[in-house]
């Protein structure tokens, strides 16, 4: 006997209910699995991720992000990226699923500006630049504060009153550091003059070594580098003079020839951005951190640094943090003797960020 349609309804309803329940369970499991997928965070480095210096400091920041957020994030990075390749690498990281991309060098700016509008759901952050967008922020550390502390030591340690800098490019960031190094050396030793060699590269150990050697041959007895390798400090050690760790501790290469290290901690900002993106509250901005934010740590003093000099530099550090003695407080004269900052005035950040002049005491013109 063939069952009637009416007699089949209860069974059909039970089957439909089971199917609906299974679908709901599947959807729930799928949603749960999706919710647990880590957010990808991409980093672009201009130099090598290991060793010392600028890119290594960013790498240490990336590691802190992974440690802080655990399985909530997956951090990925690309090292040794030519600045002209910034846009391609930015787009490649997004294609891999990155929801946050940090470009860790000035030269990546234009590439990120070009790529960002095509990915409105991605948060882009660019280090040391000046262009922003609806989903592109910029961030920086006041490295000139560390350069000032280097200068404080240099002014006291030099015996020839000639200090030197191996500098990469004539961008405001580097000009600020060179000027700060000189001004703070002169504050403790007015006789100081500064020699500089522009190497037009961020990372090129042989060229950095050559520049450091030339400066030492010209009479420099305290050396600072704004390039990314430890080569200048190694050269200083080999030639019997002193220098500094820049961006990271470089005592592994410089030993006790490293008087101190101005270490950058990018995780202070990286952790905040990642937390904001995860919480869906991120907004692009223009952030400039410094000693008071613990984005710079000045430490790893040499045993050869006299106690009175260390005390002096620690006091200078506290004066910068408190605002009692800003690095660029006037009066400040440029190379031509023109007053650039009047007495009692602290140079505004807007002027620091476009600095294109050298202070009195720096030898040689500023190249174009």
VEXDRENDREN-813137 format. One record per residue (C-alpha): y, z, x. Coordinates in steps of 0.05 Angstrom, whole numbers, padded with zeros to 5 digits. Each point is the difference from the previous one (the first is absolute). Layout:
<sites>
<site py="Y" pz="Z" px="X"/>
...
</sites>
This chain:
<sites>
<site py="00000" pz="00000" px="00000"/>
<site py="00067" pz="-00020" px="00029"/>
<site py="00049" pz="00059" px="00003"/>
<site py="00064" pz="-00007" px="-00040"/>
<site py="00068" pz="-00005" px="00033"/>
<site py="00019" pz="00067" px="-00029"/>
<site py="-00060" pz="00034" px="00031"/>
<site py="00021" pz="-00026" px="00069"/>
<site py="00070" pz="00028" px="-00003"/>
<site py="-00016" pz="00071" px="00026"/>
<site py="-00037" pz="-00029" px="00060"/>
<site py="00056" pz="-00050" px="00015"/>
<site py="00051" pz="00055" px="-00005"/>
<site py="-00040" pz="00044" px="00048"/>
<site py="-00007" pz="-00058" px="00049"/>
<site py="00074" pz="-00016" px="-00005"/>
<site py="00018" pz="00073" px="00012"/>
<site py="-00045" pz="00003" px="00061"/>
<site py="00031" pz="-00064" px="00028"/>
<site py="00070" pz="00026" px="-00013"/>
<site py="-00016" pz="00065" px="00034"/>
<site py="-00031" pz="-00036" px="00059"/>
<site py="00061" pz="-00045" px="00006"/>
<site py="00047" pz="00060" px="-00003"/>
<site py="-00041" pz="00035" px="00053"/>
<site py="00001" pz="-00062" px="00044"/>
<site py="00075" pz="-00007" px="-00010"/>
<site py="00010" pz="00073" px="00017"/>
<site py="-00042" pz="-00005" px="00063"/>
<site py="00037" pz="-00064" px="00020"/>
<site py="00068" pz="00033" px="-00011"/>
<site py="-00022" pz="00061" px="00039"/>
<site py="-00025" pz="-00042" px="00058"/>
<site py="00065" pz="-00040" px="00000"/>
<site py="00041" pz="00064" px="-00001"/>
<site py="-00037" pz="00026" px="00061"/>
<site py="00012" pz="-00062" px="00042"/>
<site py="00044" pz="00018" px="00059"/>
<site py="00070" pz="-00030" px="00003"/>
<site py="00006" pz="-00046" px="00060"/>
<site py="00059" pz="00013" px="00047"/>
<site py="00017" pz="-00052" px="00053"/>
<site py="00035" pz="00009" px="00067"/>
<site py="00027" pz="-00054" px="00046"/>
<site py="00011" pz="00016" px="00074"/>
<site py="00039" pz="-00042" px="00050"/>
<site py="-00039" pz="00030" px="00059"/>
<site py="-00069" pz="00030" px="00013"/>
<site py="-00024" pz="00056" px="-00044"/>
<site py="-00027" pz="00040" px="00058"/>
<site py="00030" pz="00028" px="00063"/>
<site py="00072" pz="00023" px="-00006"/>
<site py="00068" pz="-00019" px="-00027"/>
<site py="00029" pz="-00028" px="-00064"/>
<site py="-00060" pz="-00032" px="-00033"/>
<site py="-00046" pz="00057" px="00020"/>
<site py="00049" pz="00048" px="-00034"/>
<site py="-00007" pz="-00041" px="-00064"/>
<site py="-00075" pz="00001" px="00008"/>
<site py="00001" pz="00076" px="00005"/>
<site py="00039" pz="00000" px="-00065"/>
<site py="-00053" pz="-00044" px="-00033"/>
<site py="-00055" pz="00047" px="00022"/>
<site py="00038" pz="00058" px="-00031"/>
<site py="00006" pz="-00038" px="-00066"/>
<site py="-00076" pz="-00011" px="-00001"/>
<site py="-00012" pz="00073" px="00017"/>
<site py="00049" pz="00026" px="-00052"/>
<site py="-00023" pz="-00043" px="-00059"/>
<site py="-00074" pz="-00006" px="00017"/>
<site py="-00040" pz="-00045" px="-00047"/>
<site py="00062" pz="-00013" px="-00043"/>
<site py="00023" pz="-00053" px="00049"/>
<site py="-00029" pz="-00050" px="00049"/>
<site py="00047" pz="-00016" px="00057"/>
<site py="-00004" pz="-00066" px="00037"/>
<site py="00042" pz="-00027" px="00058"/>
<site py="00014" pz="-00061" px="00041"/>
<site py="00023" pz="00009" px="00072"/>
<site py="00035" pz="-00044" px="00052"/>
<site py="00034" pz="-00041" px="-00054"/>
<site py="00054" pz="-00048" px="00025"/>
<site py="00063" pz="00012" px="-00040"/>
<site py="00002" pz="-00073" px="-00022"/>
<site py="-00069" pz="00012" px="-00031"/>
<site py="00024" pz="00058" px="-00044"/>
<site py="00001" pz="-00038" px="-00065"/>
<site py="-00070" pz="-00029" px="00008"/>
<site py="-00030" pz="00068" px="00017"/>
<site py="00038" pz="00034" px="-00057"/>
<site py="-00029" pz="-00050" px="-00049"/>
<site py="-00069" pz="00007" px="00030"/>
<site py="00001" pz="00076" px="-00009"/>
<site py="00019" pz="-00009" px="-00073"/>
<site py="-00056" pz="-00050" px="-00009"/>
<site py="-00047" pz="00054" px="00025"/>
<site py="00024" pz="00045" px="-00057"/>
<site py="00055" pz="00041" px="00034"/>
<site py="00046" pz="00034" px="-00050"/>
<site py="00045" pz="00027" px="00055"/>
<site py="00019" pz="-00038" px="00063"/>
<site py="00039" pz="00031" px="00058"/>
<site py="00031" pz="-00048" px="00050"/>
<site py="00009" pz="00039" px="00064"/>
<site py="00052" pz="-00041" px="00039"/>
<site py="00070" pz="-00028" px="-00008"/>
<site py="-00023" pz="-00072" px="00006"/>
<site py="-00046" pz="00004" px="-00060"/>
<site py="00060" pz="00007" px="-00047"/>
<site py="00012" pz="-00072" px="-00020"/>
<site py="-00074" pz="-00013" px="-00011"/>
<site py="-00005" pz="00059" px="-00046"/>
<site py="00063" pz="-00021" px="-00037"/>
<site py="-00032" pz="-00068" px="-00011"/>
<site py="-00067" pz="00027" px="-00024"/>
<site py="00020" pz="00060" px="-00043"/>
<site py="00027" pz="-00038" px="-00061"/>
<site py="-00068" pz="-00034" px="-00009"/>
<site py="-00035" pz="00068" px="-00008"/>
<site py="00041" pz="00043" px="-00048"/>
<site py="-00057" pz="00050" px="-00008"/>
<site py="-00002" pz="00016" px="00075"/>
<site py="00044" pz="00050" px="00036"/>
<site py="00028" pz="-00028" px="00065"/>
<site py="00033" pz="00043" px="00053"/>
<site py="00033" pz="-00027" px="00063"/>
<site py="00016" pz="00042" px="00062"/>
<site py="00069" pz="-00003" px="00032"/>
<site py="00027" pz="-00059" px="-00039"/>
<site py="00059" pz="-00007" px="-00047"/>
<site py="-00023" pz="-00046" px="-00058"/>
<site py="-00028" pz="00030" px="-00064"/>
<site py="-00026" pz="-00028" px="-00066"/>
<site py="-00027" pz="00022" px="-00068"/>
<site py="-00066" pz="00018" px="00033"/>
<site py="00021" pz="00003" px="00073"/>
<site py="00027" pz="00063" px="00033"/>
<site py="00021" pz="00015" px="00071"/>
<site py="-00012" pz="00061" px="00043"/>
<site py="00018" pz="00022" px="00069"/>
<site py="00001" pz="00060" px="00048"/>
<site py="00063" pz="00021" px="00036"/>
<site py="-00029" pz="-00016" px="00068"/>
<site py="00069" pz="00008" px="00031"/>
<site py="-00008" pz="00075" px="-00009"/>
<site py="-00060" pz="-00001" px="00047"/>
<site py="00039" pz="-00045" px="00048"/>
<site py="00057" pz="00052" px="00000"/>
<site py="-00049" pz="00054" px="00021"/>
<site py="-00027" pz="-00045" px="00054"/>
<site py="00072" pz="-00010" px="00023"/>
<site py="00012" pz="00075" px="00002"/>
<site py="-00058" pz="00007" px="00049"/>
<site py="00020" pz="-00063" px="00039"/>
<site py="00071" pz="00025" px="00011"/>
<site py="-00026" pz="00064" px="00030"/>
<site py="-00058" pz="-00030" px="00040"/>
<site py="00033" pz="-00060" px="00033"/>
<site py="00020" pz="00009" px="00072"/>
<site py="00033" pz="-00067" px="00007"/>
<site py="00038" pz="00002" px="-00067"/>
<site py="-00033" pz="-00067" px="-00017"/>
<site py="-00049" pz="-00003" px="-00058"/>
<site py="-00034" pz="-00061" px="-00030"/>
<site py="-00031" pz="-00030" px="-00062"/>
<site py="-00052" pz="-00054" px="-00009"/>
<site py="00023" pz="-00030" px="-00067"/>
<site py="-00033" pz="-00052" px="-00045"/>
<site py="00050" pz="-00035" px="-00045"/>
<site py="00075" pz="00006" px="-00015"/>
<site py="-00009" pz="00024" px="-00071"/>
<site py="00039" pz="00060" px="-00027"/>
<site py="-00060" pz="00046" px="00005"/>
<site py="-00006" pz="-00010" px="00075"/>
<site py="00076" pz="00000" px="00012"/>
<site py="00004" pz="00068" px="-00035"/>
<site py="-00055" pz="00028" px="00044"/>
<site py="00032" pz="-00026" px="00064"/>
<site py="00068" pz="00028" px="-00020"/>
<site py="-00029" pz="00067" px="-00021"/>
<site py="-00038" pz="00007" px="00065"/>
<site py="00064" pz="-00013" px="00039"/>
<site py="00047" pz="00044" px="-00042"/>
<site py="-00046" pz="00060" px="00003"/>
<site py="-00011" pz="-00008" px="00074"/>
<site py="00076" pz="-00003" px="00010"/>
<site py="00009" pz="00062" px="-00043"/>
<site py="-00035" pz="00041" px="00054"/>
<site py="00019" pz="-00043" px="00059"/>
<site py="00064" pz="-00043" px="-00007"/>
<site py="-00016" pz="-00039" px="00064"/>
<site py="-00061" pz="-00034" px="-00031"/>
<site py="-00003" pz="-00076" px="-00007"/>
<site py="-00057" pz="-00039" px="-00033"/>
<site py="-00032" pz="-00064" px="00022"/>
<site py="-00040" pz="-00041" px="-00049"/>
<site py="-00047" pz="-00060" px="00003"/>
<site py="-00015" pz="-00038" px="-00064"/>
<site py="-00071" pz="-00027" px="00002"/>
<site py="00001" pz="-00036" px="-00068"/>
<site py="-00069" pz="00025" px="-00020"/>
<site py="-00028" pz="00061" px="-00034"/>
<site py="-00065" pz="00003" px="00038"/>
<site py="-00012" pz="-00034" px="00066"/>
<site py="-00024" pz="00050" px="00054"/>
<site py="00009" pz="-00047" px="00060"/>
<site py="00071" pz="-00018" px="-00021"/>
<site py="00016" pz="00073" px="-00015"/>
<site py="-00027" pz="00020" px="00068"/>
<site py="00044" pz="-00053" px="00034"/>
<site py="00062" pz="00024" px="-00037"/>
<site py="-00014" pz="00073" px="00018"/>
<site py="-00011" pz="-00019" px="00072"/>
<site py="00066" pz="-00038" px="00003"/>
<site py="00038" pz="00059" px="-00030"/>
<site py="-00030" pz="00048" px="00050"/>
<site py="00018" pz="-00047" px="00056"/>
<site py="00071" pz="00001" px="-00026"/>
<site py="00004" pz="00076" px="00008"/>
<site py="-00024" pz="00026" px="-00067"/>
<site py="-00035" pz="00067" px="00008"/>
<site py="-00012" pz="00018" px="-00074"/>
<site py="-00030" pz="-00055" px="-00044"/>
<site py="-00006" pz="-00008" px="-00075"/>
<site py="-00036" pz="-00057" px="-00035"/>
<site py="00010" pz="-00026" px="-00071"/>
<site py="-00059" pz="-00047" px="00008"/>
<site py="-00069" pz="00015" px="-00027"/>
<site py="-00046" pz="00010" px="00061"/>
<site py="-00005" pz="00056" px="00050"/>
<site py="00012" pz="-00049" px="00057"/>
<site py="00072" pz="00023" px="00016"/>
<site py="-00022" pz="00073" px="00003"/>
<site py="-00059" pz="-00018" px="00044"/>
<site py="00048" pz="-00037" px="00046"/>
<site py="00046" pz="00060" px="00002"/>
<site py="-00057" pz="00045" px="00020"/>
<site py="-00024" pz="-00049" px="00053"/>
<site py="00070" pz="-00004" px="00030"/>
<site py="00012" pz="00076" px="-00001"/>
<site py="00052" pz="00004" px="-00055"/>
<site py="-00003" pz="00028" px="-00070"/>
<site py="-00001" pz="-00028" px="-00071"/>
<site py="-00020" pz="00014" px="-00071"/>
<site py="-00054" pz="-00012" px="-00052"/>
<site py="00030" pz="-00046" px="-00052"/>
<site py="-00026" pz="00000" px="-00073"/>
<site py="-00063" pz="00036" px="00023"/>
<site py="-00022" pz="00048" px="00055"/>
<site py="-00012" pz="-00042" px="00062"/>
<site py="-00021" pz="00055" px="00048"/>
<site py="-00068" pz="-00032" px="00007"/>
<site py="00035" pz="-00054" px="00040"/>
<site py="00061" pz="00036" px="00026"/>
<site py="-00028" pz="00068" px="00015"/>
<site py="00054" pz="00050" px="00020"/>
<site py="00049" pz="-00057" px="00012"/>
<site py="00008" pz="00001" px="-00077"/>
<site py="00055" pz="00051" px="-00010"/>
<site py="-00011" pz="00002" px="-00075"/>
<site py="-00023" pz="-00044" px="-00057"/>
<site py="00039" pz="-00022" px="-00062"/>
<site py="-00059" pz="-00009" px="-00048"/>
<site py="00008" pz="-00035" px="-00067"/>
<site py="-00039" pz="00025" px="-00060"/>
<site py="00000" pz="-00057" px="-00051"/>
<site py="-00049" pz="00038" px="-00045"/>
<site py="00058" pz="00041" px="-00026"/>
<site py="00022" pz="-00063" px="-00037"/>
<site py="-00066" pz="-00036" px="-00009"/>
<site py="-00031" pz="00059" px="-00037"/>
<site py="00059" pz="00004" px="-00047"/>
<site py="-00002" pz="-00075" px="-00017"/>
<site py="-00075" pz="00000" px="-00012"/>
<site py="00006" pz="00062" px="-00044"/>
<site py="00056" pz="-00032" px="-00040"/>
<site py="-00038" pz="-00065" px="-00010"/>
<site py="-00063" pz="00037" px="-00022"/>
<site py="00043" pz="00040" px="-00050"/>
<site py="00035" pz="-00065" px="-00023"/>
<site py="00068" pz="00028" px="00018"/>
<site py="00016" pz="-00041" px="00063"/>
<site py="00067" pz="-00034" px="00005"/>
<site py="00026" pz="-00040" px="00060"/>
<site py="00056" pz="00033" px="00039"/>
<site py="00033" pz="00005" px="00068"/>
<site py="-00026" pz="00062" px="00037"/>
<site py="00021" pz="00025" px="00069"/>
<site py="-00037" pz="00061" px="00025"/>
<site py="00012" pz="00042" px="00062"/>
<site py="-00012" pz="00065" px="00038"/>
<site py="00017" pz="00043" px="-00061"/>
<site py="-00054" pz="-00037" px="-00040"/>
<site py="-00051" pz="00010" px="00056"/>
<site py="-00006" pz="-00075" px="00005"/>
<site py="00016" pz="00009" px="00074"/>
<site py="-00034" pz="00054" px="00042"/>
<site py="00030" pz="00012" px="00068"/>
<site py="-00050" pz="00036" px="00044"/>
<site py="-00054" pz="-00009" px="00054"/>
<site py="00048" pz="00025" px="00054"/>
<site py="-00019" pz="-00009" px="00072"/>
<site py="-00016" pz="00061" px="00043"/>
<site py="00052" pz="-00031" px="00048"/>
<site py="00056" pz="00006" px="-00051"/>
<site py="00044" pz="00059" px="00020"/>
<site py="00002" pz="00057" px="-00050"/>
<site py="00075" pz="-00004" px="-00007"/>
<site py="-00002" pz="-00074" px="-00016"/>
<site py="-00054" pz="00011" px="-00053"/>
<site py="00042" pz="00055" px="-00031"/>
<site py="00060" pz="-00047" px="00000"/>
<site py="-00038" pz="-00056" px="-00035"/>
<site py="-00030" pz="00047" px="-00051"/>
<site py="00070" pz="00024" px="-00017"/>
<site py="00024" pz="-00072" px="-00006"/>
<site py="-00058" pz="-00015" px="-00047"/>
<site py="00018" pz="00057" px="-00045"/>
<site py="00073" pz="-00022" px="-00001"/>
<site py="-00022" pz="-00069" px="-00023"/>
<site py="-00044" pz="00029" px="-00054"/>
<site py="00054" pz="00046" px="-00026"/>
<site py="00054" pz="-00053" px="00003"/>
<site py="00041" pz="00042" px="00048"/>
<site py="00002" pz="-00054" px="00054"/>
<site py="-00017" pz="-00069" px="-00028"/>
<site py="-00020" pz="-00052" px="00052"/>
<site py="00057" pz="-00047" px="-00016"/>
<site py="00056" pz="00050" px="-00009"/>
<site py="00067" pz="-00024" px="00028"/>
<site py="00037" pz="-00013" px="00043"/>
<site py="-00042" pz="-00059" px="00022"/>
<site py="00026" pz="-00058" px="00042"/>
<site py="-00033" pz="-00067" px="00008"/>
<site py="-00007" pz="-00038" px="00066"/>
<site py="00071" pz="-00026" px="-00005"/>
<site py="00029" pz="00069" px="-00010"/>
<site py="00014" pz="-00011" px="-00074"/>
<site py="-00009" pz="00060" px="-00045"/>
<site py="-00058" pz="-00015" px="-00047"/>
<site py="-00007" pz="00069" px="-00029"/>
<site py="00060" pz="00047" px="-00005"/>
<site py="-00003" pz="00073" px="00021"/>
<site py="-00029" pz="00044" px="-00054"/>
<site py="-00033" pz="-00058" px="-00037"/>
<site py="-00075" pz="-00012" px="-00006"/>
<site py="-00016" pz="-00075" px="00000"/>
<site py="-00023" pz="-00017" px="-00071"/>
<site py="-00072" pz="-00024" px="-00009"/>
<site py="00024" pz="-00068" px="-00024"/>
<site py="00034" pz="-00011" px="00067"/>
<site py="-00059" pz="00027" px="00039"/>
<site py="-00045" pz="-00050" px="-00035"/>
<site py="00041" pz="-00060" px="00022"/>
<site py="00019" pz="00025" px="00070"/>
<site py="00013" pz="-00059" px="00046"/>
<site py="00042" pz="00031" px="00055"/>
<site py="-00016" pz="00040" px="00063"/>
<site py="00032" pz="00066" px="00019"/>
<site py="00040" pz="00011" px="00063"/>
<site py="-00047" pz="00013" px="00058"/>
<site py="-00052" pz="-00053" px="-00018"/>
<site py="00002" pz="-00055" px="00053"/>
<site py="-00001" pz="-00073" px="-00019"/>
<site py="00017" pz="-00038" px="-00064"/>
<site py="-00040" pz="00000" px="-00063"/>
<site py="-00038" pz="-00066" px="-00001"/>
<site py="00003" pz="-00044" px="-00062"/>
</sites>
